Structure formats: structure tokens, C-alpha cells
Amino acid sequence: MQDFTIKPDGFNQFRKTILLRMCAVMIMIILIVFFLPWLMAGGEGSAGISSATWLTLVLLSAAMTYSLFTTLKRQKAQLLSYKLTITEEHITRELMNTPTVTLLKKDVRAILKNADGSFAIIGDSKLNAIGVPAPIERKEELEALLTQINALTVKSTTPWLQKLQLPIAFAVTALMFATFYIQNKYIATFTGLIVTVIMIYSSILIRKSKNIDSKTKRISYMMLIPLLAVIGSVILKWLI
């Protein structure tokens, strides 16, 4: 049996990526919470923005800043809890607050080595594949063991979906705004349908995945708020 954990300084490789993603999320939240009411009021310059809205923005910014630091702390603790165990028959991944994933060696269909140095061990489902972060200790030894299980497929580029995560998130936000502000009910229905499908599909993936921690799954229920707002906006356009 062989155990592999993350290097003590391994989180440093992820800090910048996490910060960029969280800042992007904060910007989208501010756009929805702050600029949405302003635009609905006619967008008449700063005079159209109430003091209550400004206060909401300040409080929201403070809350998100606090959330940023707590999330970084939680993500670091979670990453450093990572443990990969390889036995004669099984490969097991353990991660704090996340369901343990175990694959039989005979069920491993593919092993990918990504451009960033991480690995993906794929069994019957890509959704619940075992991901191995790049800053894993004894990487050469691990790679040799994985090669004995299945041939390694080396990826020289980052998957396009991973590259486009932030642009897709901004595009969904833009479509959400379009649903609220476009008066043509047919176009608004089309944009609203796209947003609804993407949000429902994302929610299902989050709920089914064993690679997402329990807190993130709980937070994902908040997706119901913008989802219901989009559906309600489309319904109102058809009723009026």
C-alpha cells in the first residue's frame, strides 16, 4: 500500500487561481445586486442610486472580503487534507468534507496527465474521476505506479472548458441581465431558457459529484434565487 499527500507549500500554486475566480464571482454578484436595481430604475446616473443601495454595496463588499479570506483558509485546509492511497486492487482518494472515492484498478479506463502536472484517474464516470493535484508529493513515483495500471495519456494543453470557465460565467450573467431588461418576450424567453438550462444542469452536476465538498453543495442551493427570478421575469413578460 502506498500513500501520497500534498506538499506543505502546495497551496501556493492554487492561491492566485482561487483569488481570480472569487473576484470574478464578487463582480458578478455586485452587478446583479447593485447595478440591477439601478438599471431597472432607469439608470439615471448616480442620482438614481439610493443611499440604501450604496449601504448595501458597502456591506456586501465587506461580507465578500471576509468570505474571500475564510474561503482561502478553508481551501488550504481541504487541499492539505488530500490523501491518495494505492493498494494492490484499489485506488482511493480522501478529502476533507468530501465523499471518499474508490476505484478498482481493473475498472480504470484512462489516466490523464494534464498540462499543469495534475492527473485524472477515470473509471466508469468522468464526473467522479479521481483528480490528483499537481503539487502531490513523490510525483515521479506516483506516475510510475499509475503507468503500471493503465497507459498515461499526456495532455499538452488545458481543456477548453477549463479555460473558458470565467467567460462562460460572465456570459450566463449577461444572459440573465438580458432576460430582465429585454422587453421582447420571445427574446427574453430564449435567453431565460438558456440561463435556466445551464443553472439546472450545473446544480445537478454539483449535487452528483463526489469531488465537491459538502459546504459548496449547500451553498449551491442559493442558485434557486436567481433561477426563480429569471423564471418569474419571463412569466411576467407573457402576462403583461
Phi and psi in degrees as a GROMACS rama.xvg file:
@    title "Ramachandran Plot"
@    xaxis  label "Phi"
@    yaxis  label "Psi"
@TYPE xy
-124.001  131.878  GLN-2
-111.827  139.011  ASP-3
-130.41  132.943  PHE-4
-125.456  179.863  THR-5
-87.1932  144.592  ILE-6
-60.8244  147.27  LYS-7
-55.2333  -34.122  PRO-8
-98.8175  16.1485  ASP-9
-63.8835  -28.6513  GLY-10
-65.8648  -24.6448  PHE-11
-58.4099  -29.3196  ASN-12
-70.1254  -22.6528  GLN-13
-102.111  -14.3797  PHE-14
-57.2135  -48.162  ARG-15
-62.9924  -43.4555  LYS-16
-62.332  -43.898  THR-17
-63.5381  -42.24  ILE-18
-61.7219  -44.5718  LEU-19
-63.0127  -43.4894  LEU-20
-66.2574  -41.5414  ARG-21
-68.6266  -36.7478  MET-22
-63.9956  -39.2727  CYS-23
-63.445  -41.583  ALA-24
-63.5469  -41.7391  VAL-25
-61.2515  -42.6931  MET-26
-61.1978  -42.9767  ILE-27
-65.1725  -39.5416  MET-28
-64.1656  -42.7853  ILE-29
-64.0472  -39.352  ILE-30
-60.2416  -42.1246  LEU-31
-73.402  -46.4012  ILE-32
-79.9507  -35.491  VAL-33
-95.0991  -53.8131  PHE-34
-81.527  -22.6139  PHE-35
-60.8762  -51.7044  LEU-36
-62.8334  -35.5425  PRO-37
-63.5335  -46.0256  TRP-38
-67.4268  -36.576  LEU-39
-66.3712  -25.4818  MET-40
-83.6129  -1.8737  ALA-41
113.413  -7.6772  GLY-42
58.0951  46.2409  GLY-43
-89.6264  48.9136  GLU-44
72.422  -172.108  GLY-45
-64.7809  -20.8677  SER-46
-68.5807  -23.0948  ALA-47
-85.5999  -0.343864  GLY-48
-100.621  118.954  ILE-49
-74.8772  160.254  SER-50
-64.7567  -31.6594  SER-51
-63.5342  -37.5113  ALA-52
-67.6541  -41.232  THR-53
-61.8377  -42.7396  TRP-54
-63.381  -40.2338  LEU-55
-61.2533  -41.2769  THR-56
-62.9075  -44.1967  LEU-57
-63.1882  -47.7936  VAL-58
-64.167  -39.091  LEU-59
-65.9978  -40.7564  LEU-60
-63.2931  -42.1515  SER-61
-63.9732  -42.9541  ALA-62
-64.8865  -39.4469  ALA-63
-71.6334  -33.9986  MET-64
-64.0193  -43.792  THR-65
-62.0417  -41.7669  TYR-66
-62.6291  -35.4589  SER-67
-61.0232  -48.5493  LEU-68
-67.7364  -40.7731  PHE-69
-67.9013  -35.5082  THR-70
-67.3084  -41.9585  THR-71
-59.5494  -42.7458  LEU-72
-63.5108  -42.8961  LYS-73
-67.6305  -41.1632  ARG-74
-64.9867  -37.3521  GLN-75
-64.7829  -46.3402  LYS-76
-62.2445  -38.8037  ALA-77
-67.583  -45.5341  GLN-78
-61.363  -43.6435  LEU-79
-70.7702  -12.2883  LEU-80
-86.3715  -4.45969  SER-81
-61.8623  135.894  TYR-82
-144.923  125.921  LYS-83
-112.345  124.593  LEU-84
-118.784  127.69  THR-85
-118.354  118.87  ILE-86
-110.681  -170.891  THR-87
-66.7542  -27.1446  GLU-88
-120.878  -21.7542  GLU-89
-124.74  159.704  HIS-90
-126.22  123.024  ILE-91
-125.27  133.135  THR-92
-113.086  126.244  ARG-93
-115.907  138.105  GLU-94
-151.221  135.73  LEU-95
-54.2088  134.283  MET-96
60.4658  20.6626  ASN-97
-133.556  138.989  THR-98
-57.1559  139.974  PRO-99
-70.9913  136.979  THR-100
-111.935  126.983  VAL-101
-126.77  129.579  THR-102
-120.071  138.801  LEU-103
-74.3687  138.581  LEU-104
-56.6383  -38.227  LYS-105
-68.0452  -18.3089  LYS-106
-93.161  -2.73585  ASP-107
-72.0381  116.284  VAL-108
-90.0688  -29.0278  ARG-109
-160.322  150.898  ALA-110
-129.996  120.786  ILE-111
-106.256  138.587  LEU-112
-110.061  111.965  LYS-113
-81.045  167.321  ASN-114
-62.6922  -27.4078  ALA-115
-86.534  2.07551  ASP-116
95.5777  -2.82455  GLY-117
-83.2582  167.806  SER-118
-123.829  156.008  PHE-119
-132.845  120.171  ALA-120
-103.939  111.807  ILE-121
-105.86  125.966  ILE-122
-103.157  -128.044  GLY-123
-73.096  -25.0203  ASP-124
-132.285  127.027  SER-125
-66.1201  -28.2998  LYS-126
-62.4095  -36.7023  LEU-127
-113.739  36.7431  ASN-128
-68.1766  159.459  ALA-129
-92.9311  116.015  ILE-130
-91.5275  137.856  GLY-131
-117.314  110.048  VAL-132
-59.9648  153.537  PRO-133
-59.4174  -40.6089  ALA-134
-81.8718  37.4706  PRO-135
-73.5107  144.946  ILE-136
-73.3533  157.255  GLU-137
48.193  51.5916  ARG-138
-62.6954  -40.1244  LYS-139
-63.184  -41.7562  GLU-140
-64.3401  -41.8179  GLU-141
-63.8762  -44.2112  LEU-142
-60.7021  -38.9571  GLU-143
-63.8261  -40.0783  ALA-144
-66.2525  -42.1732  LEU-145
-65.2598  -35.9507  LEU-146
-63.3126  -30.4043  THR-147
-72.2772  -23.5723  GLN-148
-82.8735  -44.53  ILE-149
-160.17  156.221  ASN-150
-62.9814  139.909  ALA-151
-85.0471  130.523  LEU-152
-102.37  116.713  THR-153
-92.8013  124.331  VAL-154
-99.0926  122.27  LYS-155
-88.4561  -13.3904  SER-156
-129.07  157.88  THR-157
-75.0219  135.282  THR-158
-52.5054  140.01  PRO-159
-60.8065  -35.4129  TRP-160
-65.038  -36.5969  LEU-161
-68.2579  -37.5021  GLN-162
-66.9844  -33.1469  LYS-163
-97.9878  14.6191  LEU-164
-56.7494  -50.8515  GLN-165
-68.7027  -46.2192  LEU-166
-57.631  -37.7751  PRO-167
-65.1346  -41.2905  ILE-168
-62.0908  -43.0981  ALA-169
-66.4728  -36.8554  PHE-170
-64.3616  -41.3127  ALA-171
-63.811  -39.8512  VAL-172
-63.2359  -41.5734  THR-173
-63.235  -41.1211  ALA-174
-65.1089  -34.6938  LEU-175
-64.5906  -44.67  MET-176
-60.9963  -41.9381  PHE-177
-60.4255  -39.6334  ALA-178
-61.0829  -38.6858  THR-179
-73.4784  -39.2958  PHE-180
-100.802  -24.3666  TYR-181
-72.3013  126.555  ILE-182
-82.473  -24.451  GLN-183
-67.1047  116.296  ASN-184
-67.6635  -26.1774  LYS-185
-72.4153  -45.3522  TYR-186
-66.87  -41.7874  ILE-187
-62.9913  -37.4781  ALA-188
-65.323  -40.2549  THR-189
-63.8095  -49.0612  PHE-190
-65.528  -38.8304  THR-191
-64.531  -36.5097  GLY-192
-65.5492  -41.3512  LEU-193
-62.0507  -46.8485  ILE-194
-60.9767  -44.0464  VAL-195
-62.116  -45.9351  THR-196
-62.3569  -45.3092  VAL-197
-63.5565  -43.6712  ILE-198
-68.4378  -40.6835  MET-199
-66.6642  -43.4011  ILE-200
-62.4579  -43.4946  TYR-201
-62.9328  -41.0709  SER-202
-62.7744  -41.0873  SER-203
-64.1059  -43.9444  ILE-204
-61.6376  -42.1194  LEU-205
-62.4541  -43.3602  ILE-206
-67.3743  -34.9119  ARG-207
-86.3954  -22.3028  LYS-208
-73.0046  138.224  SER-209
-94.2387  4.36898  LYS-210
-103.866  9.23478  ASN-211
-117.355  131.378  ILE-212
-71.3359  162.084  ASP-213
-63.2551  -34.9985  SER-214
-66.8431  -41.844  LYS-215
-62.2174  -37.8757  THR-216
-64.937  -38.5791  LYS-217
-66.8598  -43.0853  ARG-218
-63.4589  -30.4984  ILE-219
-61.3901  -20.0252  SER-220
-63.827  -21.4817  TYR-221
-67.0923  -14.7059  MET-222
-62.1599  -19.1218  MET-223
-63.9906  -30.7218  LEU-224
-64.3051  -57.6302  ILE-225
-65.3237  -30.7652  PRO-226
-63.7525  -46.8271  LEU-227
-66.2783  -34.2151  LEU-228
-64.3866  -41.4111  ALA-229
-65.0108  -47.9495  VAL-230
-61.4129  -42.4026  ILE-231
-63.1734  -39.3045  GLY-232
-63.2316  -42.7057  SER-233
-65.0095  -44.3113  VAL-234
-60.58  -43.7498  ILE-235
-61.6263  -37.9525  LEU-236
-64.9398  -30.7763  LYS-237
-81.3296  -24.3794  TRP-238
-84.2175  -30.9737  LEU-239
